[in-house]
Amino acid sequence: MKKNVNLSEKEKNKEQNLEILKKLRPIDDDFMRCIFKDNIELTQVVLRIILGKKISLLNQ
């Protein structure tokens, strides 16, 4: 019975997480922070699209 309770809790947590994710959009600060964290290449691509010119960021 304990295993079923754990599975039920996992499913409940999964559903809660999915509800949170549904509310996030790429423009949200928290979501953007996660997307771009330690991803210089992705940041360069987005800046290139927004600014319309080649951008090269340095790793620090």
VENTAWO-V178263 format. One record per backbone hydrogen bond with DSSP energy under -0.5 kcal/mol. CO is the residue of the C=O (numbers start at 1). NH is the residue of the N-H. If there is no record, write none. Layout:
((CO NH) (CO NH))
This chain:
((1 5) (2 6) (3 7) (4 8) (5 9) (6 10) (7 11) (8 12) (9 13) (10 14) (11 15) (12 16) (13 17) (14 18) (15 19) (16 20) (17 21) (18 22) (19 23) (20 23) (20 24) (21 24) (25 28) (28 32) (29 33) (30 34) (31 35) (32 36) (33 37) (36 39) (39 43) (40 44) (41 45) (42 46) (43 47) (44 48) (45 49) (46 50) (47 51) (48 52))
